[in-house]
Each structure stands twice: as C-alpha cells, then as structure tokens.
C-alpha cells in the first residue's frame, strides 16, 4: 500500500501535473478526452504501468466532475430530469468495462478505439447544425430501449478506458435525446461521475490505482473543471466553441489510438 502513495516528483513533473491537470479538467468539462493528456503523464513521466495509469486516471475524473456538476447546477445550466434512464445503464456498463480492463491488454483495443474515433469524426461532420442548435431536450426518448442500450455500451467503453467517453456521451445525448451541447454537458458529467465510482473501486481492489499521483492530478483537474464551467456559463456561443473542440479532440484521439 505504501507504493500507492509514494511520489518523487522533479520540478518538470510538477509543471506537467499543473498544466496537464488544468488542461484536462477544462477539456473534460467542455467535451471529453482530457485523459489523452493525463494518461501519457502517468505512463511516460511517472513510470506507471499502463493498467495502473488507467486506474489512477479515474481519481481526477471523480473530483473534476463533482466540481463541474456543482458549478453548472449553481449556474442554472444543468437539467437532470429523466437522466436516470441514461445514468443507470451507463453505470452498469462501466462496471462491466472495468472488469474487462483489468484482465486484457490494450493493443487491439486501441485500434478499435481509433476506428470509433474516426467514425465519430464523420458523425460530427454530418449535419453540423444538429450540434449547434439550442433546443429543449426530448427527455421522453431517454426511455427508448435503443437509447438505454447505447448508453450501456458507452458505459462499457468508459469503464474500460476513460479517454473519449465524454465525446460518445455527448453524441448520444445530441442524437438520441436532442440535447444541445451546452445543456447536455451537465448530464454527461453526471453519467461520467456515476460510472467512474464503481470502476475506480474495481481498479483499486486490483491494486491498479496510485493514490498519490491520482489525488495530485485531481487537484489540478478540479481547477480546470471550474474554469470550464465558467466558460459554458458566460460565453454566449458556447455550443459553437464546444463543437469545434469536439472536432479537434476527436481527430487527435483517432491519431493517438492508432499511434
């Protein structure tokens, strides 16, 4: 257990944690795939094995989502009505995905994830007006069996590897329930929080969480989440900027997974 807390950081590593954590918190709050920043820091600069980095990454995700949800709720942006139909299947999927993650290697999964990101990039480019609208969500669609199944599968993905789950959740919210990117962010963050709690526990039980690095990164990610909420709350054309960020991050994610 002692190794789960031990840290011996150089000044460069402190800078990387600060910049990477804040950037990740902002990106995860606005879109998703902030883990593409934190995971390489854990692996290449802290020397954590990939499975441990994958588990450690969940600690920061937990805190940043608590901060972001609280901020969006106080700003009156988040609307969680009817979201239980999405949260529950995604959480169950997260448990399944995390159990798969602790037992499998990631090589072929990375190719599959890269393919999914390419597919998502195509989806983002088709009918962009769907992503830029500001409309009231069709909450009744949350109960549709296809919607429930889709969010269960997204939860499995999120339990397996955190990177990119926010992108798929936003896509599901926009396509299935007609949320806007701005209003859907609150539900996305709630789903990520709920599916991350049991998956983090699974990684912890398998000794694949470094608490020292995880809590330190979580501190900076919380700052990033606070900044992300302020952007959503105070920028009038937030949907447009979030859409552009989604396009950029999805393209980068595809290259990263294939690389």
KOLDREN-290521 format. One record per residue: x, y, z of N, C-alpha, C, O in turn; residue in three letters. Coordinates in steps of 0.2 Angstrom, whole numbers, padded with zeros to 4 digits, always signed. Atoms other than C-alpha are relative to their C-alpha. Example, Ala and Ser with C-alpha at 12.3 -4.5 7.8 and 13.67 -1.06 7.14 Angstrom:
<pts>
+0004-0006+0000+0062-0022+0039+0004+0006+0000+0009+0005+0003ALA
-0004-0006-0001+0068-0005+0036-0004+0005+0003-0001+0011+0004SER
</pts>
This chain:
<pts>
+0004-0006+0000+0000+0000+0000+0004+0006+0000+0002+0012-0003UNK
-0005-0005+0000+0015+0011+0003+0001+0003-0006+0002+0009-0007UNK
-0002-0002+0007+0019+0012-0015-0006+0004-0003-0004+0007-0008UNK
+0005-0004+0003+0002+0019-0019+0000+0007+0002-0004+0011-0001UNK
+0000-0007-0002+0006+0035-0010+0007+0003-0002+0007+0009-0002UNK
-0007-0003+0001+0025+0037-0014+0000+0004-0006-0001+0002-0012UNK
-0001-0005+0005+0029+0052-0025+0007+0003+0000+0009+0005+0006UNK
-0006-0004+0000+0046+0059-0030+0001+0004-0006+0004+0002-0011UNK
+0001-0004+0006+0042+0072-0042+0006+0005-0001+0008+0009+0003UNK
-0005-0005+0002+0055+0083-0051-0004+0007-0002-0010+0007-0002UNK
+0004-0006+0002+0051+0102-0055-0004-0001-0006-0009+0002-0007UNK
+0003+0001+0007+0047+0097-0073-0007-0004+0001-0012-0002-0002UNK
+0007+0004-0001+0034+0084-0067-0005+0004+0004-0011+0003+0002UNK
+0005-0005-0004+0026+0097-0055-0003+0004-0005-0009+0005-0005UNK
+0003-0005+0005+0024+0109-0070-0005-0004-0005-0010-0002-0007UNK
+0004+0005+0004+0017+0094-0081-0007-0001+0004-0012-0001+0000UNK
+0006+0001-0004+0005+0090-0067-0005+0006+0000-0011+0005-0001UNK
+0004-0006-0001-0001+0108-0065-0003+0001-0007-0009+0002-0008UNK
+0003-0002+0007-0003+0112-0084-0004-0006-0003-0010-0004-0005UNK
+0004+0006+0003-0009+0094-0089-0007-0001+0004-0012-0002+0001UNK
+0006+0001-0004-0021+0093-0075-0006+0006-0001-0012+0004-0002UNK
+0004-0005+0001-0029+0110-0078-0003+0000-0007-0009+0000-0008UNK
+0002+0001+0007-0030+0107-0097-0005-0005+0000-0010-0005-0004UNK
+0005+0006+0000-0038+0090-0094-0007+0002+0003-0012+0000+0000UNK
+0006-0002-0004-0051+0097-0082-0004+0005-0005-0010+0004-0005UNK
+0004-0005+0005-0056+0111-0095-0003-0004-0006-0009-0004-0007UNK
+0002+0004+0006-0057+0098-0110-0005-0004+0002-0010-0005-0001UNK
+0005+0005-0002-0066+0085-0100-0007+0003+0002-0012+0001+0001UNK
+0006-0003-0002-0079+0098-0094-0004+0002-0006-0010+0002-0007UNK
+0003-0002+0006-0082+0105-0111-0002-0005-0005-0007-0005-0009UNK
+0001+0005+0005-0080+0090-0122+0001-0007+0003-0003-0011+0005UNK
-0002+0007-0002-0070+0074-0117+0007-0001-0003+0010+0003-0007UNK
-0006+0002+0002-0054+0065-0120+0006+0004+0003+0012+0004+0001UNK
-0005-0003-0004-0044+0075-0107+0005-0005+0002+0011-0003+0004UNK
-0004+0006-0002-0037+0058-0102+0006-0001-0005+0011-0004-0003UNK
-0006+0001+0005-0026+0059-0118+0006+0004+0002+0011+0004+0000UNK
-0005-0004-0003-0016+0072-0108+0003-0003+0006+0009-0004+0007UNK
-0002+0003-0006-0016+0064-0091+0004-0007+0000+0008-0008+0003UNK
-0002+0007+0000-0013+0046-0096+0008+0000-0002+0012-0004+0001UNK
-0007+0000+0002+0004+0050-0105+0005+0002+0006+0010+0000+0006UNK
-0004-0003-0006+0010+0060-0090+0001-0006+0005+0007-0007+0008UNK
+0000+0005-0005+0006+0045-0078+0005-0006-0003+0009-0008+0001UNK
-0004+0006+0003+0015+0032-0090+0007+0002-0001+0012-0001+0001UNK
-0007-0002+0003+0030+0042-0098+0004+0004+0005+0010+0004+0005UNK
-0004-0004-0004+0034+0054-0084+0000-0002+0007+0004+0000+0012UNK
+0000+0002-0007+0029+0045-0068+0002-0008+0000+0003-0010+0005UNK
-0002+0007+0000+0033+0027-0074-0005-0005+0002-0003-0010+0004UNK
+0005+0005-0002+0017+0019-0070-0002-0004-0006-0002-0002-0012UNK
+0002+0004+0006+0012+0004-0080-0007+0002-0002-0011+0005+0001UNK
+0006-0003+0003-0002+0007-0092-0007-0002+0004-0011+0002+0005UNK
+0007+0002-0004-0016-0003-0082+0000+0004+0007-0006+0006+0008UNK
+0000-0004-0006-0011+0007-0066-0001+0007-0002-0005+0011+0002UNK
+0001-0006+0003-0011+0023-0076-0007+0001-0001-0011+0006+0000UNK
+0007+0000+0002-0028+0019-0082-0005+0000+0006-0010+0004+0006UNK
+0004+0000-0007-0035+0016-0064+0001+0006+0003-0003+0009+0006UNK
-0001-0006-0003-0026+0031-0057-0003+0006-0003-0005+0011+0000UNK
+0003-0005+0004-0033+0042-0070-0007+0001+0002-0010+0007+0002UNK
+0007-0001-0002-0051+0039-0063+0000+0005+0006-0006+0008+0007UNK
+0001-0004-0006-0047+0048-0047-0001+0008-0001-0005+0011+0001UNK
+0001-0007+0002-0045+0065-0055-0007+0001-0004-0010+0006-0003UNK
+0007-0001+0004-0061+0062-0066-0005+0000+0005-0010+0004+0004UNK
+0005+0000-0005-0071+0059-0050+0000+0008+0003-0006+0010+0003UNK
+0000-0007-0003-0066+0076-0042-0002+0005-0005-0006+0010-0004UNK
+0002-0005+0005-0067+0086-0058-0007+0000-0002-0010+0006-0003UNK
+0007+0000+0002-0084+0080-0062-0005+0003+0006-0010+0006+0005UNK
+0003-0003-0006-0090+0084-0044+0000+0008+0000-0005+0011+0001UNK
-0001-0007+0000-0083+0102-0046-0005+0003-0006-0008+0008-0005UNK
+0004-0003+0006-0091+0104-0064-0007-0001+0001-0011+0004+0000UNK
+0007+0001-0001-0108+0097-0059-0003+0005+0005-0008+0008+0004UNK
+0002-0005-0005-0109+0108-0044+0000+0007-0003-0005+0011-0002UNK
+0000-0006+0003-0104+0123-0054-0006+0002-0005-0009+0007-0005UNK
+0005-0001+0005-0116+0120-0068-0007+0000+0003-0012+0004+0001UNK
+0006+0000-0003-0130+0117-0056-0002+0007+0003-0007+0010+0003UNK
+0001-0006-0003-0127+0133-0047-0001+0006-0005-0004+0011-0004UNK
+0001-0004+0006-0127+0142-0064-0006-0001-0003-0008+0003-0007UNK
+0007+0001+0003-0144+0135-0068+0000-0003-0007-0005-0002-0010UNK
-0001+0002+0007-0137+0127-0084-0002-0008+0000-0005-0010-0005UNK
+0001+0007+0000-0138+0108-0079-0007-0002+0002-0011+0001+0006UNK
+0007+0003-0001-0155+0099-0080+0000-0007+0000+0002-0010-0006UNK
-0001+0008-0001-0155+0081-0074-0007-0004+0000-0007-0009+0001UNK
+0007+0004+0001-0174+0077-0077+0001-0005-0005+0003-0005-0010UNK
+0001+0006+0004-0176+0060-0084+0007-0003-0001+0007-0008-0005UNK
-0007+0002+0002-0157+0057-0084+0002-0007+0004+0006-0010+0002UNK
-0001+0007-0003-0159+0041-0073+0000-0006-0005+0004-0011-0004UNK
+0000+0005+0006-0163+0031-0089+0006+0000-0003+0008-0005-0007UNK
-0006+0000+0003-0146+0036-0095+0006-0002+0005+0010-0006+0003UNK
-0005+0001-0005-0136+0035-0079+0001-0007+0002+0006-0010+0002UNK
+0000+0007-0003-0141+0018-0073+0003-0005-0005+0008-0009-0003UNK
-0004+0005+0005-0136+0008-0089+0007+0002-0001+0011-0003-0002UNK
-0007-0002+0001-0120+0018-0091+0004-0002+0006+0010-0004+0005UNK
-0004+0002-0006-0115+0014-0073+0001-0007+0000+0006-0010+0001UNK
+0000+0007+0001-0119-0004-0076+0005-0002-0005+0009-0007-0004UNK
-0005+0001+0006-0109-0004-0092+0007+0002+0003+0012-0002+0001UNK
-0007-0002-0002-0094+0005-0083+0003-0006+0005+0009-0007+0004UNK
-0003+0006-0005-0093-0010-0070+0002-0005-0005+0008-0008-0004UNK
-0002+0005+0005-0093-0022-0085+0007+0002-0003+0011-0003-0004UNK
-0006-0002+0003-0080-0012-0094+0007+0000+0004+0012-0002+0002UNK
-0006+0000-0005-0068-0010-0079+0002-0007+0001+0008-0008+0002UNK
-0002+0007-0001-0069-0029-0076+0004-0003-0006+0009-0007-0005UNK
-0004+0003+0006-0063-0032-0094+0007+0004+0000+0012+0000-0002UNK
-0007-0004+0000-0049-0018-0092+0005-0003+0004+0011-0003+0002UNK
-0005+0002-0004-0041-0026-0078+0003-0007-0002+0008-0010+0001UNK
-0002+0007+0002-0039-0043-0087+0003+0000-0007+0006-0005-0009UNK
-0002+0000+0007-0035-0038-0105+0006+0005-0002+0007+0010+0002UNK
-0005-0004+0003-0021-0030-0115-0003+0006-0004-0009+0005-0006UNK
+0003-0006+0003-0024-0013-0124+0001+0000-0007-0001+0005-0011UNK
-0002-0001+0007-0016-0016-0141-0005+0000-0005-0006+0005-0009UNK
+0005+0001+0005-0030-0022-0151-0006+0005+0001-0009+0008-0003UNK
+0005-0005-0002-0042-0011-0141+0001+0007-0003-0004+0010-0005UNK
-0002-0006+0002-0033+0004-0146-0002+0001-0008-0004+0007-0009UNK
+0002+0000+0007-0036+0000-0165-0007+0001+0000-0010+0005-0004UNK
+0007-0001+0000-0054-0002-0161-0003+0007+0002-0007+0010-0001UNK
+0002-0006-0002-0055+0014-0152+0002+0006-0005-0002+0010-0006UNK
-0002-0004+0006-0046+0023-0166-0005+0000-0005-0007+0005-0008UNK
+0006+0000+0005-0059+0017-0178-0006+0003+0002-0010+0006-0002UNK
+0006-0004-0002-0073+0023-0167+0001+0007+0000-0004+0011-0001UNK
-0001-0007+0000-0065+0040-0166-0001+0003-0007-0003+0008-0008UNK
+0001-0002+0007-0064+0041-0185-0007+0000-0002-0010+0005-0005UNK
+0007+0000+0002-0082+0036-0186-0004+0006+0004-0008+0009+0001UNK
+0003-0006-0003-0086+0049-0173+0001+0007-0003-0003+0011-0003UNK
-0002-0006+0004-0077+0062-0183-0005+0001-0006-0007+0007-0007UNK
+0005-0001+0006-0088+0058-0198-0007+0002+0002-0010+0006-0001UNK
+0007-0002-0003-0104+0059-0187+0000+0007+0002-0005+0011+0000UNK
-0001-0007-0002-0098+0076-0181-0001+0005-0006-0004+0010-0006UNK
+0000-0004+0006-0096+0082-0199-0007+0000-0004-0008+0004-0008UNK
+0006+0001+0004-0113+0076-0205-0006+0005+0004-0007+0004+0010UNK
+0005-0004-0003-0127+0089-0202+0003+0004+0006+0000+0003+0012UNK
-0002-0004-0006-0117+0101-0190-0005+0004+0003-0004+0006+0009UNK
+0005-0004-0003-0132+0111-0187-0004-0004+0006-0006-0001+0011UNK
+0002+0004-0005-0138+0097-0176+0004+0001+0007+0001+0001+0012UNK
-0004-0001-0006-0124+0100-0164+0000+0007+0002+0002+0009+0008UNK
-0001-0007-0002-0125+0119-0164-0007+0003+0002-0007+0009+0004UNK
+0007-0002-0002-0144+0120-0160+0000+0002+0007+0004-0001+0011UNK
+0001-0001-0007-0150+0127-0143-0008-0002+0001-0012+0003+0000UNK
+0007+0002-0001-0166+0117-0140-0001-0004+0006+0003-0006+0009UNK
+0002+0004-0006-0176+0109-0126+0001-0008-0002-0002-0010-0007UNK
-0001+0007+0002-0171+0090-0125-0006-0004+0000-0011-0002+0004UNK
+0005+0004+0000-0183+0077-0129+0001-0006+0005+0003-0011+0004UNK
-0002+0005-0005-0182+0068-0112-0004-0006+0000-0001-0011+0002UNK
+0003+0007+0001-0195+0055-0116+0004-0005-0004+0003-0011-0003UNK
-0004+0005+0004-0183+0047-0128+0005-0003+0004+0008-0008+0002UNK
-0005+0003-0004-0171+0043-0114-0003-0007+0002+0002-0011+0004UNK
+0003+0007-0002-0183+0028-0110+0000-0005-0006-0001-0011-0005UNK
+0001+0004+0006-0182+0021-0128+0006-0006+0001+0011-0004+0003UNK
-0005+0006-0001-0173+0003-0127+0006+0001-0004+0012+0000-0001UNK
-0006-0002+0004-0161+0009-0141+0005+0005+0004+0011+0004+0004UNK
-0004-0005-0004-0156+0024-0130+0003-0003+0006+0009-0002+0007UNK
-0002+0003-0006-0154+0013-0115+0006-0004-0002+0011-0005+0002UNK
-0006+0005+0002-0143+0000-0124+0006+0004-0002+0012+0002-0001UNK
-0006-0004+0002-0132+0014-0132+0004+0003+0006+0010+0002+0006UNK
-0004-0003-0006-0128+0022-0115+0003-0006+0004+0008-0005+0007UNK
-0003+0006-0003-0125+0004-0108+0007-0001-0003+0012-0002+0000UNK
-0006+0002+0004-0112+0001-0122+0005+0006+0001+0011+0005+0002UNK
-0005-0006-0002-0104+0019-0119+0003-0001+0007+0008+0000+0008UNK
-0003+0002-0007-0103+0014-0101+0005-0005+0000+0010-0004+0004UNK
-0005+0006+0000-0094-0002-0105+0007+0003-0002+0012+0002+0000UNK
-0005-0004+0002-0082+0009-0115+0004+0004+0005+0010+0004+0006UNK
-0002-0004-0005-0080+0021-0101+0004-0003+0006+0008-0001+0008UNK
-0003+0004-0005-0076+0008-0089+0006-0003-0002+0011-0004+0002UNK
-0006+0003+0003-0063+0000-0100+0006+0005+0000+0011+0004+0003UNK
-0006-0005+0001-0053+0016-0104-0004+0007+0000-0008+0008-0004UNK
+0004-0007-0001-0059+0034-0099+0001+0004-0006-0004+0008-0007UNK
-0001-0005+0006-0052+0043-0114-0005+0000-0005-0006-0006-0008UNK
+0005-0001+0006-0065+0049-0126-0007-0002+0002-0012-0001-0002UNK
+0006+0002-0002-0080+0043-0116-0005+0006+0000-0011+0006-0002UNK
+0005-0006+0001-0087+0061-0115-0002+0002-0007-0008+0004-0008UNK
+0002-0001+0007-0087+0063-0134-0006-0005-0002-0010-0002-0005UNK
+0006+0005+0001-0098+0047-0135-0006+0002+0003-0012+0001+0001UNK
+0006-0002-0004-0109+0053-0121-0004+0006-0003-0010+0006-0004UNK
+0003-0006+0003-0112+0070-0129-0003-0002-0007-0009+0001-0009UNK
+0003+0002+0006-0115+0062-0146-0007-0004+0001-0012-0003-0002UNK
+0006+0004-0002-0128+0050-0138-0005+0005+0002-0011+0004+0001UNK
+0004-0005-0003-0136+0065-0129-0003+0004-0006-0009+0006-0006UNK
+0002-0004+0006-0137+0075-0145-0004-0004-0005-0010-0001-0007UNK
+0004+0004+0005-0143+0061-0157-0006-0003+0003-0011-0003-0001UNK
+0006+0004-0002-0155+0051-0146-0005+0005+0004-0011+0003+0003UNK
+0005-0003-0004-0162+0064-0134+0000+0008-0002-0004+0012+0002UNK
+0000-0007+0003-0159+0081-0144+0002+0005+0005+0000+0011+0005UNK
-0003-0006-0004-0149+0090-0130+0004+0004-0004+0007+0002-0010UNK
-0005-0004+0003-0139+0104-0135+0007-0001+0003+0007-0004+0008UNK
-0007+0002-0003-0120+0103-0132+0001+0004+0007+0003+0001+0011UNK
+0000-0004-0007-0122+0116-0118-0004-0003+0005-0001-0004+0011UNK
+0004+0003-0005-0136+0108-0109+0001-0007+0001+0000-0009+0007UNK
-0002+0007-0001-0130+0091-0112+0006-0001+0004+0007-0007+0007UNK
-0006+0001-0004-0114+0094-0103-0001-0002+0007+0002-0006+0010UNK
+0002+0002-0007-0122+0093-0086-0002-0008+0001+0001-0011+0005UNK
+0002+0007-0001-0130+0076-0089+0006-0005-0002+0007-0010+0001UNK
-0007+0004+0001-0113+0070-0097+0004-0001+0006+0007-0006+0007UNK
-0004+0000-0006-0104+0075-0082-0002-0005+0006+0001-0008+0009UNK
+0003+0004-0005-0116+0066-0070+0001-0007-0002+0002-0011+0002UNK
-0001+0007+0003-0115+0050-0081+0007-0002+0001+0008-0008+0004UNK
-0007+0002+0000-0096+0050-0081+0001-0001+0008+0005-0005+0010UNK
-0001+0001-0007-0096+0053-0062-0003-0007+0003+0001-0010+0006UNK
+0003+0006-0003-0108+0039-0058+0003-0007-0003+0004-0012+0001UNK
-0003+0006+0003-0100+0026-0070+0008-0001+0003+0010-0006+0003UNK
-0007+0000-0003-0082+0031-0063+0000-0003+0007+0006-0005+0009UNK
-0001+0003-0007-0086+0027-0045+0001-0007+0001+0006-0009+0004UNK
-0001+0008+0000-0088+0008-0047+0006-0002-0003+0009-0007-0001UNK
-0006+0002+0004-0075+0007-0060+0007+0002+0004+0011-0002+0004UNK
-0006-0002-0004-0062+0016-0049+0001-0005+0006+0006-0007+0007UNK
+0000+0005-0005-0067+0004-0035+0003-0007-0002+0007-0010+0001UNK
-0003+0006+0003-0063-0011-0046+0007+0001-0001+0011-0004+0001UNK
-0007-0001+0001-0046-0004-0051+0004+0000+0007+0009-0003+0007UNK
-0003-0001-0006-0042+0000-0033+0000-0007+0003+0006-0009+0006UNK
+0000+0007-0003-0047-0018-0027+0006-0004-0004+0008-0009-0001UNK
-0006+0003+0004-0034-0024-0041+0006+0003+0001+0011+0002-0003UNK
-0006-0003-0001-0021-0013-0034+0003+0004-0007+0009+0004-0008UNK
-0002-0003+0006-0021-0003-0050-0002+0008+0000-0004+0011-0005UNK
+0001-0007-0001-0023+0015-0043+0006+0002+0005+0007+0000+0010UNK
-0006-0004-0004-0008+0026-0037-0004+0006+0003-0005+0011+0000UNK
+0004-0005-0004-0017+0037-0024+0004+0007+0000+0001+0012-0001UNK
-0004-0007+0000-0003+0050-0023+0000+0004-0006-0002+0009-0006UNK
+0000-0004+0006-0002+0054-0041-0007+0002-0002-0008+0007-0005UNK
+0007-0001+0001-0021+0052-0043-0003+0006+0003-0006+0010+0000UNK
+0003-0006-0004-0025+0065-0029+0003+0006-0003+0000+0011-0003UNK
-0003-0006+0002-0012+0077-0035-0003+0002-0007-0004+0008-0008UNK
+0003-0002+0006-0018+0077-0053-0008+0002+0001-0010+0007-0003UNK
+0007-0002-0002-0036+0078-0046-0001+0007+0002-0005+0011+0000UNK
+0000-0007-0002-0032+0094-0038+0000+0005-0006-0004+0010-0006UNK
+0000-0004+0006-0027+0102-0054-0006+0000-0005-0008+0004-0008UNK
+0006+0001+0004-0041+0094-0064-0006+0004+0003-0010+0006-0001UNK
+0005-0004-0003-0053+0102-0052+0000+0007-0001-0005+0010-0003UNK
-0001-0007+0003-0046+0119-0056-0003+0001-0007-0006+0006-0009UNK
+0002+0000+0007-0048+0115-0074-0008+0000-0001-0011+0003-0005UNK
+0007+0001+0001-0066+0110-0072-0004+0006+0002-0009+0008-0001UNK
+0003-0006-0002-0070+0126-0063+0000+0005-0005-0005+0009-0007UNK
-0001-0005+0005-0063+0136-0077-0005-0002-0006-0008+0002-0009UNK
+0004+0003+0006-0073+0125-0090-0007+0002+0002-0011+0004-0003UNK
+0007-0002-0001-0089+0129-0081-0001+0007-0001-0007+0009-0003UNK
+0001-0007+0001-0086+0147-0081-0001+0002-0008-0004+0007-0010UNK
+0001-0001+0007-0084+0146-0100-0007-0001-0002-0010+0003-0006UNK
+0007+0002+0003-0100+0137-0103-0005+0005+0003-0010+0007-0001UNK
+0005-0004-0003-0109+0149-0091+0000+0007-0003-0005+0010-0003UNK
+0000-0007+0002-0103+0165-0098+0002+0002-0007+0002+0008-0010UNK
-0001-0001+0008-0099+0163-0117-0007-0002-0003-0009-0007-0003UNK
+0007+0000+0003-0115+0166-0127+0000-0006-0005-0005-0010-0006UNK
+0000+0005+0006-0110+0155-0142+0004-0006+0002+0009-0009-0002UNK
-0004+0005-0003-0103+0141-0131-0001-0007-0004+0004-0010-0005UNK
+0001+0006+0004-0111+0127-0142+0005+0000-0006+0008-0005-0008UNK
-0005+0000+0006-0100+0133-0157+0007-0002+0002+0010-0006-0001UNK
-0007+0001-0002-0084+0133-0147+0001-0008+0002+0006-0011+0001UNK
+0000+0007-0003-0088+0116-0139+0000-0005-0006+0004-0010-0006UNK
+0000+0004+0006-0092+0109-0157+0007+0000-0003+0009-0006-0005UNK
-0007-0001+0003-0075+0115-0163+0005-0004+0004+0009-0008+0001UNK
-0005+0004-0005-0066+0107-0148-0001-0007-0001+0004-0011-0001UNK
+0001+0007+0001-0075+0091-0151+0003-0003-0007+0006-0008-0007UNK
-0003+0002+0006-0069+0090-0169+0007+0000+0000+0010-0006-0002UNK
-0007+0000+0000-0051+0094-0165+0002-0006+0005+0007-0009+0003UNK
-0002+0005-0005-0050+0082-0150-0002-0007-0003+0002-0012-0002UNK
+0002+0006+0003-0059+0068-0160+0005-0002-0005+0007-0008-0005UNK
-0006+0002+0005-0046+0069-0174+0006-0001+0004+0010-0006+0002UNK
-0006+0001-0004-0032+0070-0161+0000-0007+0003+0005-0011+0003UNK
+0001+0006-0003-0039+0055-0152+0001-0006-0005+0004-0011-0003UNK
-0001+0006+0005-0040+0044-0168+0007-0001-0001+0009-0007-0002UNK
-0007+0001+0002-0022+0048-0172+0004-0003+0006+0008-0007+0005UNK
-0003+0003-0006-0017+0044-0154-0001-0007+0001+0004-0011+0002UNK
+0001+0008-0001-0025+0027-0153+0003-0004-0005+0006-0009-0004UNK
-0003+0004+0005-0019+0022-0170+0008+0000+0001+0011-0005-0001UNK
-0008+0000-0001-0001+0028-0165+0002-0004+0006+0008-0004+0007UNK
</pts>
